[in-house]
Amino acid sequence: MKTKITPILALLCAILSSTSLFGQTTYTVLVSSRGESAVKEYDLAGNFLGNFVEPGSGGLSGTEDMLFHPDGSVLVTGFANTAIKRYDGATGDYLGNFTSGYSLNTPSKMSIGPDSLIYVTQWGTTQNKVVRFGLDGAFVDEFTSVGAPNGLGHVWDGDKNFYIALYGNGGTGTVHKFDSLGNNLGTFISSFLLQGPTSIWWDSNGDMLVEDFTVGKVLRYNSQGQFQGEFITGMTNPEGIAFLPNGDFLIGDWGVDAVHRFDSTGLYLDYFTSGNGLTDANSVKLRVTQSTAQGKGKPGLSLCRFSYNKRGHFLYRAGPLKVYRPDFTGVVHRRAGRGNPCPWKALRKARILFPGSRERTFPKEDTLFIYRQMECREGMQLWNFFVNFSLNFEIPLR
């Protein structure tokens, strides 16, 4: 498809090709400490930095998960809370209840979906559908057509089908599938081998990896839900996953009150952290603490070009770029891999490629608001991009 270049787009291209841009990002790791109703913070070496959320702050009870809101705040679920809690993204200070219009029953895991809504699982005995809220915290609907009892980790595929780990009783767990409208599509992975699934994610080759809390393993299934083998063994009660800038990843282990570190192939490296009061580690998240750039004007939109494969994974194609224009607002969290394989580049085409979006043109004066959480892979290296922006000119999306 040829892109129609308007005067504004031509100006944007000129800015991109002439601006020298450099960025530096630093990170910390947040780990839920469910047993003390807190969130702890560590540097990338696993050194304890203190409590990001103090025990019981704002009435938090039984920490379950953390989610980074596009406005910079941190959302936290508590097993005994009926609303999602909101905390300052820099200080961890309590800001109040985030959600409204719906009383959650034992909320657990959260994600921002392809529709820019916040999805929350529930463990309630009778109230256990996956619920959606807007980015303003307002209740939208109960997404799943049927209950998703003891639901935990969840992901989407390229067709926006929704997959969720259902823990069951720890011996009867499954991974269930729903379509993009929440209609029940049945069991994706049965309990024939799987017992207590917690976190799930897609591997770079399209396989689904599933943490099994009961047997202390990570199991591999193909895109059809067929068992392929064991990826990681030797843990006690794994729950939670986070990928580090160098390609290593972290898994929380409830049973030993610790976080394990693995390289990109699944080779065990060591404990990432333990002690300092950490209890029942069941969620691990990488947090951007600082991002700086040099250039003239106001920091603005950050873009990244991708292609999309048939199994629904984001494939990295070009380095992210940063635009300095007052018309734009946004942020991208970039992870630099080994050997700096992802240099900053200026793209000359004024085009944004978004996986899963049909190509279309928006009128000049319309404002488009999109929020995506994307996993970009190159080989075994992983980047997460959090994009939040508005546009006020004509641009096609693919």
C-alpha angles and dihedrals in degrees: 000000000000117000118230107232113213121189089261091051091048089052090048091052091051091051092049094049095047104040121092109215133186130174138187125194130188127196145201130189123239118206126186115234098199096177093060097032093241143114118231128205130216137174120242091270091058096254113151113246098179138265113323089190113025118230110283094358109169090001094298108171125185103356112231110166147349128220129186111229117213090242089064099256124121121237119208131189123210122199093227096041126096096207136042112258123227126214135183109267094221104037105021090232116155114258100179139263112329103197127063139176096043132062108222120218111218096330117206131164127024137197138167107239133213088267091060091248127127114245119205128186123216132208097198118139093235103004103062111126119127108260130210129213131181122245085260090061095249117141114254107174149299099278105197118071090219134028121283098205116202090001118179132157119022140183141177132231129217092277090052092250111157123231123191134184110233108199095198110183093325092269102054101047124145141175110242130201131217130176123243091275094051096257114152113256096174136239116343097181119021129214092250090110101356117084115166112008118190118159123023132185141163120257121221092260094053099263121134116234116206128193111219110206094191100054099029096239144115111230127201124223128175125238090275093055095255118145114253103174145276117313100181131011137174102064126118110219110349120197129154132031135212131174121220126217093256094054097262117125136211129220124192117228115204093187096061099029091239147101121242126212124216133177121241092273093055095258111151112243107174145287109309091202145334137164126037089107096303106159128178098353103206105152131043124185135175111231126201108224102176137011123181133178139178124228144093123286133015119330106252147156120004118204137190131187120225143169123215127223127214093258093059105257129138111240118201115237110161139007119270118260133206124221123207105210129128088223093067135069127183150101137227124199107214127194116204113213131212114300091014095271091168109060122178109266136181112230115213095202114083093217133119117208114202119181114236095019121113116232112263142148125238121210116257099252098041118106116225119201117191132168121187136171107207135182112212118192134190110180105315094335121106136203128183117208122196108193125187118167149133129222129198102187139068113283133152120232125206 
